[in-house]
Amino acid sequence: MVKLPGLALFPSLILQGGRWVAGGWISLSLLGAISPSTATATVPNPVSPEATLAEATAANPTAQGQILIINGTQATVPWMISNGQIGLADYGVTDQLGATLLSSSQPNRQPVQWFTEPGGAVELAAWVHGGYRYLDIVPLAQRHGWQVQPQGNVLQITAPPAQVIAVRRETLSGGERLTLDLSGPVLATLSDSADALTLTLGATANDRVLREAIASPAGAYLGSLTVTPVAGALRFQASASKPPRLFTRANQIVIDIRADTLQPHSIAWAPGVRWQQRYVSVAGQPFPVYWLQLDPAQVNLRPIWTDPTTAIGTAPLTTIAQRWQAAAAINAGFFNRNNQYPLGAVRTNNNWVSGPILSRGVVGWNDQGQVRMERLVLNQTLTTASGQTFPVQAINSGYVQAGIGLYTPTWGPTYRPVLEGETIVTVVDDVVVNQRAASTLGAAGLAIPTNGYLLALRSYATAAQALPPGQQVSLSSNLLPATLAPFPNLIGGGPLLLRDRALVLDAGLEQFSRAFATQAAPRSAIGTTPNGEILLVAVHHSPAGPGPTLNQLAQIMLQLGTTDALNLDGGSSASLYLGGRLVNRSPRTAARVNNAIGLFLQ
C-alpha cells in the first residue's frame, strides 16, 4: 500500500460473520474535509425555519408519502402534512431522528426526549391515520432551525450540522456505554440490528476526535469503532453483543449495549389503545414485557392471516398487518412451518378459515366487546341419504390423521393432498360428484368447488364405499362447550393459562408435549381484565437468561391483572406489531407466521 504525503490513514472495519474485521482505509484528511468550516459552506443560504415550514404546509396542505430524506440519507417512513402540521410516523421520530418516546396520558399529545435533560420533554401533537400514529415535528424544526421540504412522495429534512467534540467509552455493570459529546443537537439514526451498532448523524469532527475514537480498544460488549463519511454526515459502526439502545441528553448522544436496556413506559397511543412495557419479575427473575391494553368499546379485533384468498402460507407479522390495514397485531395460532398449513382454530364472522384441533385453548369474541376463553372441541358429522354417519376429523387444517378431512373454498382455490394414499371426494350442492385417488392428481391439485367442498379420506375405506357419485350428503356441527357458539370470531392457541384468576395450565390435557410445556422461550398471550379490557402481550428473554416457561408466563399475566389468559404461539413467532413496526423485537429475529389477531381503530 502507498501512503500519500500528508494523509493519515486508519483501518476501517468490515462486518463479517457478525464481527467487524480490518478492511479498507479511512483518510482522516477526507474526514477533515467535512470539518465545520467546509460543511457549513454546503448548507443552503439561511432561511427562517418558520418561513420554510409555513411555505411547506401552505403549498402542500394535505400531502403525504413514504420516503424520508434526512441530510441526504434516505429511509422509508410514512409522513403526512395536515392542518399546518408535519407528521412523521412515531417510529420515524425515534429511529431516524433519535428521539425517545415518554409516557403519556393523552393520545393526541406525545412528549419526547430529544437533547433535553429529564423533565424538559418536548410535547408533540399526535394523530392516527391509516394505521400509523403521526407526531408533529414542527416544534422541533422551529426550535432547531431545520428546513423541511415535501416533494411528491418525499419529505426532505435538512438540519444544521453539529460538531462531535469527544467520543467516550465506559464499562457498565453488565454492559458498555458509548457517549458522544456534541456542540449541539443533531439528527441521529441508529440502524436496527441485534449484533451491530450503526449510528449515522449529521455532524462533523476534527481529526483528533476521530483518531481517538478509532484507536479506542474494543470492549467485551462493543467492538472497535470505524467512522465513515456519508452525505453530510458521519457514520459510526462497531460490532455489538446486544441490541444497542440510543437516548439523548443536553448536547449528548448516549448508546448503551447491555441486556437490560428496556425503557419502561405507558403511552396512550390512540383512543382505546395504551402501549405499555416494563420488566416483570417472577421469583426474582425479571422478564421484559410488552403489551397493548385495549378498550373493546373503542377498537375492533379480527382474525387475520397471510393471504385473504387462502388459509395456506406464512409472512412476517408486519406484512400481514399492513396487508389487512391493521393498526396493531399479535401473532396467534400454531402452524406447520414446512407446508405452511394452519394448526388450530381461526374463525371470522362464523366462517372457519381453519378448525380447532386436539381440544386446545381458544379465545372467542364478538363485536360487543365480550371475550371468552375455553378449551374447544368441534364435532362434525357427515350423514348420507341412507342414514350412515361418519365423523369429520377437522376442517381446513394441516393436522391430519386417519379419518376425514374437510376442505372448503376458504382453504383456497385448490387442495393438494397431504398424504399419498388419500381419496378425494368432491361434493357440490350436497351431492357427491366424484372420487379421485391422490395418486391421479397432478402437482396443481384439485379445485375446491365454490358451491361445495372436498372430503379427504385417509385410511377410511368404509367411508369411500359409502360415498359413490350421486350420493346425497349433509354436514352438521356442534361446538363444545356451547358457550363459545355465539362468538363469531375465534383464534386458537394453547394451553389455557388462567380462568377467573385461577391457574388452569395443563399442557398435557391439550396434547402438548412435555418438552413444549417446560421450555423457556419468548411467549405471546392474550388476556382479559376484570373491567373488560383486553391485553395483547409479548414476553422475551430475561436479561439473566432465557424467556419464560408457560408457568412463568401465567404468573406474569396474573401480575398484569388478567383474570383469563391464553398462551399463543411463541419462540421466534412471538411478535407484537404497532403502527408500522414490531415493538418487542427486531424484525430480523422474528419468524414468519400464518395467522394473527389484528386490531382496527373505530
Secondary structure as GFF3:
##gff-version 3
##sequence-region A 1 602
A	DSSP	beta_strand	9	16	.	.	.	ID=ss1
A	DSSP	beta_strand	19	27	.	.	.	ID=ss2
A	DSSP	alpha_helix	28	32	.	.	.	ID=ss3
A	DSSP	alpha_helix	36	42	.	.	.	ID=ss4
A	DSSP	alpha_helix	49	59	.	.	.	ID=ss5
A	DSSP	beta_strand	64	70	.	.	.	ID=ss6
A	DSSP	beta_strand	73	82	.	.	.	ID=ss7
A	DSSP	beta_strand	85	89	.	.	.	ID=ss8
A	DSSP	alpha_helix	90	95	.	.	.	ID=ss9
A	DSSP	beta_strand	100	101	.	.	.	ID=ss10
A	DSSP	beta_strand	109	113	.	.	.	ID=ss11
A	DSSP	beta_strand	122	129	.	.	.	ID=ss12
A	DSSP	beta_strand	132	136	.	.	.	ID=ss13
A	DSSP	alpha_helix	138	144	.	.	.	ID=ss14
A	DSSP	beta_strand	147	151	.	.	.	ID=ss15
A	DSSP	beta_strand	154	158	.	.	.	ID=ss16
A	DSSP	beta_strand	162	172	.	.	.	ID=ss17
A	DSSP	beta_strand	175	182	.	.	.	ID=ss18
A	DSSP	beta_strand	188	190	.	.	.	ID=ss19
A	DSSP	beta_strand	196	201	.	.	.	ID=ss20
A	DSSP	beta_strand	203	204	.	.	.	ID=ss21
A	DSSP	alpha_helix	207	215	.	.	.	ID=ss22
A	DSSP	beta_strand	226	230	.	.	.	ID=ss23
A	DSSP	beta_strand	233	239	.	.	.	ID=ss24
A	DSSP	beta_strand	245	249	.	.	.	ID=ss25
A	DSSP	beta_strand	252	258	.	.	.	ID=ss26
A	DSSP	beta_strand	265	270	.	.	.	ID=ss27
A	DSSP	beta_strand	273	282	.	.	.	ID=ss28
A	DSSP	beta_strand	285	294	.	.	.	ID=ss29
A	DSSP	beta_strand	299	305	.	.	.	ID=ss30
A	DSSP	alpha_helix	317	323	.	.	.	ID=ss31
A	DSSP	beta_strand	328	331	.	.	.	ID=ss32
A	DSSP	beta_strand	346	348	.	.	.	ID=ss33
A	DSSP	beta_strand	351	354	.	.	.	ID=ss34
A	DSSP	beta_strand	361	365	.	.	.	ID=ss35
A	DSSP	beta_strand	371	375	.	.	.	ID=ss36
A	DSSP	beta_strand	377	384	.	.	.	ID=ss37
A	DSSP	beta_strand	389	392	.	.	.	ID=ss38
A	DSSP	beta_strand	394	395	.	.	.	ID=ss39
A	DSSP	beta_strand	403	407	.	.	.	ID=ss40
A	DSSP	three_ten_helix	409	411	.	.	.	ID=ss41
A	DSSP	beta_strand	414	415	.	.	.	ID=ss42
A	DSSP	beta_strand	423	428	.	.	.	ID=ss43
A	DSSP	beta_strand	431	437	.	.	.	ID=ss44
A	DSSP	three_ten_helix	438	440	.	.	.	ID=ss45
A	DSSP	beta_strand	446	447	.	.	.	ID=ss46
A	DSSP	beta_strand	452	458	.	.	.	ID=ss47
A	DSSP	alpha_helix	461	466	.	.	.	ID=ss48
A	DSSP	beta_strand	473	480	.	.	.	ID=ss49
A	DSSP	three_ten_helix	482	484	.	.	.	ID=ss50
A	DSSP	beta_strand	489	492	.	.	.	ID=ss51
A	DSSP	beta_strand	496	499	.	.	.	ID=ss52
A	DSSP	beta_strand	502	503	.	.	.	ID=ss53
A	DSSP	alpha_helix	514	518	.	.	.	ID=ss54
A	DSSP	beta_strand	523	528	.	.	.	ID=ss55
A	DSSP	beta_strand	534	539	.	.	.	ID=ss56
A	DSSP	alpha_helix	550	559	.	.	.	ID=ss57
A	DSSP	beta_strand	564	567	.	.	.	ID=ss58
A	DSSP	three_ten_helix	571	573	.	.	.	ID=ss59
A	DSSP	beta_strand	576	578	.	.	.	ID=ss60
A	DSSP	beta_strand	581	582	.	.	.	ID=ss61
A	DSSP	three_ten_helix	587	589	.	.	.	ID=ss62
A	DSSP	beta_strand	595	601	.	.	.	ID=ss63
###
